[in-house]
Amino acid sequence: MARRIHLQPHLSVDDLERRYRAAKEPNERSWWQILWLLSQGHTAVQIAAVTGYSAYWIGQLAKRYNTEGPASRHKRRHTTSHRTPPTVPPALQEELRQAVAAAAARHEHWTGREAAAWIGARLGHPVSHPLGWRYLVRAKHRLQVPRPRHVLATAEQQAACKKDPSPPKGGRHRLPAGAGRAVGNGGDR
């Protein structure tokens, strides 16, 4: 004969049934149904046959309800994150964003190496250069400098270096003899 699971009297049988009937989420509804059936004296094996949950999981639900009470009945899927926390806390990211903006106002350009050194000094341990660059990108750092100009060339010299838009004499441009593609069976490679 299967052991019966006993529930702590956090809620009455009628309250458990009311919560089971009022639940909107499918998972939450099933959990309240399981607790309601347990409170009526059914075994985990009997409830497993009705609900489709395993007897082990029914025991886990009852255990959580006994320790945490009715507040334990919410979906934990949205409250837990399997991501690692960010290396640089949000407050430090904001400080980095302000430091980069101040450097940009002085016409200084930060690299990933400089950002990594700055972050490493604040965190107290070394930070890789690619990680420094990633946080620069997150800080929306863009190199905002005008295109370089050759300051030593005069306007006439610059115009002389530009391509002549007129076509070459003799019509189509032709390659000198022997400068084209080699013709053969391809074995010369």
C-alpha positions in Angstrom: 0.0 0.0 0.0 1.3 3.5 -1.0 2.2 6.0 1.7 0.0 9.0 2.0 1.6 12.5 1.7 0.5 14.8 4.4 0.1 18.5 3.8 0.6 21.4 6.2 -2.7 23.1 6.9 -1.8 26.4 5.1 -5.1 26.4 3.3 -8.3 24.4 3.8 -9.6 21.8 1.3 -12.2 24.3 0.1 -9.6 27.0 -0.4 -7.4 24.6 -2.4 -10.3 23.6 -4.6 -11.2 27.3 -5.1 -7.7 28.1 -6.2 -7.6 25.0 -8.5 -10.9 26.1 -10.2 -9.8 29.7 -10.5 -6.3 29.2 -11.9 -5.7 30.4 -15.4 -2.3 29.0 -16.2 -2.3 25.2 -17.1 0.7 24.4 -14.9 -0.6 26.3 -12.0 -4.0 24.7 -12.3 -2.5 21.2 -12.3 -0.4 22.0 -9.2 -3.5 23.3 -7.3 -5.4 20.2 -8.4 -2.6 17.9 -7.1 -2.6 19.7 -3.7 -6.4 19.6 -3.5 -6.4 15.8 -4.2 -3.6 15.3 -1.6 -5.6 17.2 1.0 -8.5 14.8 0.4 -6.3 11.9 1.3 -5.4 10.4 -2.2 -2.0 8.8 -2.6 0.6 10.1 -5.0 0.2 7.0 -7.2 -3.5 7.6 -7.6 -3.0 11.3 -8.3 -0.3 10.4 -10.9 -2.8 8.2 -12.7 -5.3 11.1 -12.9 -2.9 14.1 -13.7 -0.1 12.5 -15.7 2.6 13.8 -13.3 5.0 11.3 -11.7 4.6 10.3 -8.1 8.1 11.7 -7.5 7.1 15.1 -8.8 3.9 15.1 -6.8 6.0 14.5 -3.7 8.3 17.5 -4.7 5.3 19.7 -5.1 3.9 18.7 -1.7 7.3 19.2 -0.1 7.6 22.7 -1.5 4.1 23.6 -0.4 4.8 22.3 3.1 8.0 24.4 3.4 7.0 27.6 1.5 3.2 27.6 1.8 0.8 28.9 -0.9 3.4 31.4 -2.2 5.4 28.5 -3.6 2.8 28.0 -6.3 4.1 30.1 -9.1 6.0 29.3 -12.3 9.7 29.5 -11.6 10.6 29.4 -15.3 10.5 33.2 -15.6 12.2 33.9 -12.3 15.4 31.9 -12.8 18.1 32.7 -15.3 20.6 30.2 -16.6 22.8 33.0 -17.9 25.9 34.0 -16.1 25.8 37.4 -14.5 27.5 40.1 -16.5 31.2 40.6 -15.9 30.8 44.3 -15.6 27.8 45.4 -13.3 25.3 47.8 -14.8 26.5 50.7 -12.6 30.1 50.2 -13.9 28.8 50.0 -17.4 27.1 53.4 -17.0 30.4 54.8 -15.5 32.2 53.4 -18.6 29.7 55.1 -20.9 30.3 58.4 -19.2 34.1 58.0 -19.3 34.0 57.2 -23.0 31.7 60.2 -23.7 34.2 62.4 -21.8 37.1 61.1 -23.8 35.2 61.6 -27.0 34.6 65.3 -26.0 38.4 65.6 -25.7 38.8 63.9 -29.2 40.4 60.8 -27.7 39.6 57.4 -29.1 39.4 54.4 -26.8 40.4 50.9 -28.0 39.3 47.6 -26.5 42.7 47.4 -24.8 42.2 50.7 -23.0 38.6 49.8 -22.1 39.8 46.5 -20.7 42.5 48.2 -18.6 39.9 50.7 -17.3 37.4 48.0 -16.4 40.2 45.8 -14.9 41.3 48.6 -12.7 37.8 49.1 -11.4 37.1 45.4 -10.9 40.4 44.5 -9.4 41.3 41.8 -11.8 42.5 41.7 -15.4 39.9 41.8 -18.2 40.5 40.5 -21.8 40.8 43.0 -24.7 37.9 41.5 -26.6 35.7 41.9 -23.5 36.8 45.5 -23.3 35.8 46.0 -26.9 32.4 44.3 -26.3 31.7 46.7 -23.5 32.8 49.7 -25.7 30.3 48.5 -28.3 27.6 48.2 -25.6 28.4 51.8 -24.5 27.6 52.8 -28.1 31.2 54.0 -28.7 31.8 55.1 -32.3 34.8 56.7 -33.7 33.5 60.1 -34.8 36.3 61.7 -36.7 36.3 63.3 -40.1 37.9 61.6 -43.0 41.6 62.2 -43.2 42.8 64.8 -45.8 46.3 65.1 -47.2 47.2 68.5 -46.0 50.5 68.8 -47.9 48.9 68.5 -51.4 47.6 71.6 -53.1 44.3 71.6 -55.0 46.2 71.4 -58.3 48.2 68.4 -57.2 45.1 66.6 -56.0 43.3 67.2 -59.3 46.4 65.9 -61.2 46.2 62.6 -59.3 42.5 62.0 -60.1 41.7 59.7 -63.0 41.1 61.1 -66.4 37.5 60.5 -67.4 38.2 60.5 -71.1 38.6 57.1 -72.8 42.0 56.1 -74.1 43.0 56.8 -77.6 42.2 54.1 -80.1 38.9 53.1 -78.7 38.8 50.2 -76.4 41.7 49.7 -73.9 43.9 46.8 -75.0 46.4 44.9 -73.0 49.9 44.5 -74.4 50.7 41.3 -76.2 51.3 38.4 -73.9 49.6 40.2 -70.9 46.3 38.3 -71.2 45.3 35.0 -69.8 47.3 32.0 -70.7 45.7 29.6 -73.1 46.3 25.9 -72.7 45.2 22.7 -71.1 45.6 24.0 -67.6 48.5 21.8 -66.8 51.0 24.7 -66.4 49.8 25.6 -62.9 
